[in-house]
Amino acid sequence: MEILQSYNLTGLQWLAIACTVFLLGLSKSGIKGIGIIIVIILAFVFGEKASTGVLLPMLVFADVFAVIYYKKHVQWYYVKKLLPSMVVGVLVGVWVGNDISELVFKRIMAVIIIGSVLIMFYTERRQASNFPKNKLFSSSMGFLAGFSTMIGNLAGPISNIYFLATRLPKNEFIGTIAWLFFIVNVFKLPFHVFVWHTITVDTLALNSVLILPVIGGFFIGAYLVKLVSNLNYRRFILIVTAIGGIMMLFR
């Protein structure tokens, strides 16, 4: 395809992208924490801001599989609680990210990741049994998640903080996050097309040839999730998120 040739990607870069979208499928199946690694690899290939537009349509595509597969487990109470503040965060992210330089954009992404990882380890070490129920906590987490998902599709660590604190069982954890981010990711699409211009005919053509690895990753991940206990699932999220944050900081 002539459009795909315009990217002038090497064989190694194509391999990295294919592996990345496979990981995307795994992530949307419920193997959380690897989203940061996906963002880092795509940012390395396409640049920080441009990579957000390459990734978003594939996120929406994978979200469709996730909401269908885990539809029986969604907890709408948490979706309704977080969604309004997430929308505000997205809108602020659109405004902030529209005019800043690529270097500043990258630094914001790194700060978000590292800060999220530190908070995750802090909350997990406390082993708090009482979930913070005040509106300030949920609104703050929602706003930060919305801002982070717009700036670099980086809301995963922050949403993990919130939902780890809820102590939801594994399937409810996955199903609730799936619906929440399906709604938010669809909401973000027009801003990437008409404001940031990061989604174009070229990026959509690239997305079209990467569909199969996403599907394969999703169903393999869904099988693996069934084999993991709730405790080990939480530990996996923390460890992989930390590794990804360190990679972004020093890349």
C-alpha positions in Angstrom: 0.0 0.0 0.0 1.3 3.4 -1.0 -0.1 5.0 2.2 1.8 2.5 4.4 5.0 3.1 2.5 4.8 6.7 3.5 5.8 5.7 7.0 9.1 4.3 5.8 9.3 1.8 8.6 12.1 -0.7 9.0 11.5 -4.4 9.4 12.4 -4.2 13.1 10.0 -1.3 13.6 7.2 -3.3 12.0 8.0 -6.2 14.3 7.9 -3.9 17.3 4.6 -2.5 16.3 3.1 -5.9 15.7 4.3 -7.1 19.1 2.9 -3.9 20.6 -0.6 -4.3 19.3 -0.6 -7.9 20.4 0.2 -6.6 23.9 -2.7 -4.2 23.4 -5.0 -7.1 22.9 -3.6 -8.8 26.0 -4.1 -5.6 28.0 -7.7 -5.1 27.0 -8.5 -8.7 27.8 -7.6 -7.9 31.5 -3.9 -8.2 31.7 -3.5 -4.7 33.1 -0.3 -2.8 33.6 1.3 -3.4 30.2 -0.4 -0.3 28.7 2.6 1.8 29.5 4.9 -0.5 27.6 2.6 -0.2 24.6 2.7 3.6 24.8 6.5 3.7 25.1 7.2 1.5 22.1 4.8 3.4 19.8 6.2 6.8 21.1 9.7 5.5 20.2 8.6 4.7 16.6 6.2 7.6 15.8 6.9 10.3 18.4 5.1 11.0 21.6 2.1 13.0 20.3 1.7 11.3 16.9 1.7 7.9 18.6 -1.5 8.8 20.5 -3.4 9.1 17.3 -2.0 5.8 16.0 -3.0 4.0 19.1 -6.4 5.4 19.9 -8.4 3.7 17.1 -6.9 0.3 18.0 -7.8 1.0 21.6 -11.5 1.5 20.6 -11.4 -1.6 18.4 -10.1 -3.7 21.3 -12.5 -2.0 23.8 -15.4 -3.4 21.7 -14.2 -7.0 22.4 -13.6 -6.2 26.1 -17.1 -4.8 26.7 -18.8 -7.7 25.0 -16.6 -10.4 26.7 -17.0 -8.9 30.2 -20.5 -7.4 29.8 -21.9 -9.4 32.7 -19.3 -8.1 35.2 -19.5 -4.3 34.8 -20.3 -2.3 37.9 -22.1 0.8 36.6 -21.9 2.6 39.9 -18.2 3.2 39.4 -18.6 4.1 35.7 -21.2 6.8 36.6 -19.1 8.0 39.5 -15.9 8.6 37.5 -17.1 9.5 34.0 -18.0 13.2 34.6 -14.6 14.1 36.0 -12.9 12.1 33.4 -14.6 14.1 30.6 -13.4 17.3 32.3 -9.9 15.8 32.4 -10.0 15.0 28.7 -11.1 18.5 27.8 -8.2 20.0 29.8 -5.8 17.5 28.2 -7.0 18.6 24.7 -6.3 22.3 25.6 -2.9 21.6 27.3 -1.6 19.2 24.7 -2.6 21.2 21.6 0.2 23.7 21.6 3.0 22.3 23.7 6.3 21.1 22.3 7.1 17.4 21.7 9.7 17.6 24.5 7.3 19.0 27.1 4.7 16.4 25.9 7.1 13.6 26.6 8.1 15.0 30.0 4.4 15.2 31.0 3.9 11.6 30.0 7.0 10.5 32.0 5.9 12.4 35.1 2.4 10.9 34.9 3.7 7.4 34.7 6.3 7.6 37.5 3.9 9.5 39.8 1.2 6.8 39.2 3.6 4.0 39.9 4.8 5.5 43.2 1.2 6.1 44.3 0.3 2.5 43.4 3.1 1.0 45.5 2.3 3.3 48.4 -1.4 2.4 48.4 -0.7 -1.3 48.0 1.9 -1.3 50.9 -0.7 0.2 53.1 -3.0 -2.7 52.5 -5.9 -0.4 53.3 -9.1 -2.2 53.8 -11.3 0.9 53.8 -11.9 2.3 50.3 -11.8 6.2 50.3 -15.5 7.0 49.6 -15.3 10.8 49.6 -16.1 12.6 46.4 -12.8 14.4 46.3 -10.9 11.1 45.9 -13.1 9.8 43.0 -13.2 13.2 41.3 -9.4 13.6 41.5 -8.8 10.2 40.2 -11.3 10.7 37.4 -9.8 14.0 36.4 -6.3 12.7 36.4 -7.3 9.6 34.4 -9.1 11.8 31.8 -6.2 14.2 31.5 -3.7 11.3 31.3 -5.7 9.4 28.7 -5.9 12.4 26.4 -2.2 13.4 26.8 -0.8 10.0 26.1 -3.3 7.2 26.5 -1.8 6.8 30.0 -4.8 6.5 32.2 -4.1 2.9 33.0 -1.9 3.3 36.1 -4.3 5.9 37.6 -7.4 3.9 36.9 -5.6 0.9 38.4 -4.9 2.9 41.6 -8.6 3.7 42.0 -9.9 0.2 41.1 -7.3 -1.6 43.2 -8.5 0.5 46.1 -12.1 -0.6 45.5 -11.0 -4.2 46.0 -13.3 -5.3 43.2 -12.9 -9.0 42.2 -10.9 -9.7 39.1 -13.7 -9.9 36.5 -15.6 -6.9 37.9 -12.3 -4.9 37.9 -11.8 -5.8 34.2 -15.4 -5.3 33.1 -15.9 -2.0 34.8 -12.7 -0.5 33.4 -13.5 -1.9 29.9 -16.8 0.0 29.7 -15.4 3.2 31.3 -12.6 3.5 28.8 -14.7 2.4 25.8 -16.9 5.5 26.5 -14.0 7.8 27.1 -11.9 6.6 24.1 -14.9 7.1 21.7 -15.3 10.6 23.2 -11.6 11.4 22.5 -11.8 10.5 18.8 -13.1 13.8 17.4 -10.4 15.8 19.2 -7.7 13.7 17.7 -9.2 14.1 14.2 -10.2 17.7 14.2 -8.1 19.4 16.9 -4.7 17.6 17.1 -4.9 16.0 13.6 -3.2 12.9 14.9 -5.7 10.6 13.3 -5.5 10.7 9.6 -6.2 8.5 6.5 -2.6 7.3 6.9 -2.9 6.3 10.5 -6.2 4.5 9.9 -4.6 2.6 7.0 -1.8 1.5 9.4 -4.5 0.5 12.0 -6.2 -1.7 9.4 -3.2 -4.0 8.9 -2.8 -4.4 12.6 -6.2 -5.8 13.5 -5.3 -9.5 13.6 -2.6 -9.2 16.3 -5.0 -7.2 18.5 -7.7 -10.0 18.2 -5.1 -12.7 18.8 -3.7 -10.9 21.9 -7.2 -10.4 23.3 -8.3 -14.0 23.2 -5.0 -15.4 24.4 -5.1 -12.9 27.3 -8.7 -13.7 28.2 -7.6 -17.4 28.5 -4.6 -16.4 30.7 -6.7 -14.2 33.0 -8.8 -17.2 33.9 -5.7 -19.0 35.3 -4.5 -16.1 37.5 -5.7 -15.7 41.1 -7.0 -12.3 42.4 -3.9 -11.8 44.6 -1.4 -12.6 41.8 -3.4 -10.5 39.4 -2.9 -7.4 41.7 0.8 -8.1 42.0 1.2 -8.5 38.3 -0.4 -5.1 37.7 1.9 -3.4 40.1 5.2 -5.0 38.9 4.5 -4.5 35.1 3.3 -0.9 35.6 6.5 -0.1 37.6 8.8 -1.5 34.8 7.0 0.5 32.2 7.3 3.7 34.2 11.0 3.2 34.6 11.4 2.6 30.9 9.6 5.8 30.0 11.7 7.8 32.5 15.0 6.7 31.1 14.2 6.2 27.4 
